[in-house]
């Protein structure tokens, strides 16, 4: 394992010194933002990204998602990469290495490191700048989380909202999206709610309708209202 982490540190240094300036210049030119949503299979991470992009596109932005789930089983690591901008652009189909926002849908994944799945969440948080956002689904304080992170840290108890409103601790995607919108102001909450009612998933299914739509809108509102920014 020590070899792996030594190698990671060297690659991280090379990335920050040689590639990061070009990526930042490209993003600034296009007014593009990048977000990484990290969760577990069954939490609706895939729907979360698709729904967010649908809402952004409906409101005049350009957006793209890339979904990654190495294991075909419930509770395995799932990641949704979202890129969006105010200008037309060709979005790369790749991992996001320098996100503007990281959203952690399961508290335990804030410490996730795996050689097998080639992913290291603490290393990702470590390279993020002071203007970036890390939103965690948790009730813990900044001290309890103990993250090596220098940007804006926010939390929302999306699990409790999901249990109380949606009947399952896994249905955290809409309360997390509500909190994400509150933190980023990328669109208005009302615009998101209207997009949710019209949302059809990539299979053409009208996913949120009737009681399901109303409950998920209420969950998003509670997520929006219960966002907390932590000090230190």
Secondary structure as GFF3:
##gff-version 3
##sequence-region A 1 232
A	DSSP	alpha_helix	2	14	.	.	.	ID=ss1
A	DSSP	pi_helix	15	19	.	.	.	ID=ss2
A	DSSP	alpha_helix	20	30	.	.	.	ID=ss3
A	DSSP	beta_strand	32	40	.	.	.	ID=ss4
A	DSSP	alpha_helix	45	58	.	.	.	ID=ss5
A	DSSP	beta_strand	62	68	.	.	.	ID=ss6
A	DSSP	beta_strand	77	85	.	.	.	ID=ss7
A	DSSP	beta_strand	101	104	.	.	.	ID=ss8
A	DSSP	three_ten_helix	107	111	.	.	.	ID=ss9
A	DSSP	beta_strand	113	114	.	.	.	ID=ss10
A	DSSP	beta_strand	119	120	.	.	.	ID=ss11
A	DSSP	alpha_helix	121	127	.	.	.	ID=ss12
A	DSSP	beta_strand	133	137	.	.	.	ID=ss13
A	DSSP	alpha_helix	142	145	.	.	.	ID=ss14
A	DSSP	beta_strand	152	156	.	.	.	ID=ss15
A	DSSP	alpha_helix	158	161	.	.	.	ID=ss16
A	DSSP	pi_helix	162	166	.	.	.	ID=ss17
A	DSSP	alpha_helix	173	184	.	.	.	ID=ss18
A	DSSP	alpha_helix	189	198	.	.	.	ID=ss19
A	DSSP	alpha_helix	210	225	.	.	.	ID=ss20
A	DSSP	beta_strand	228	230	.	.	.	ID=ss21
###
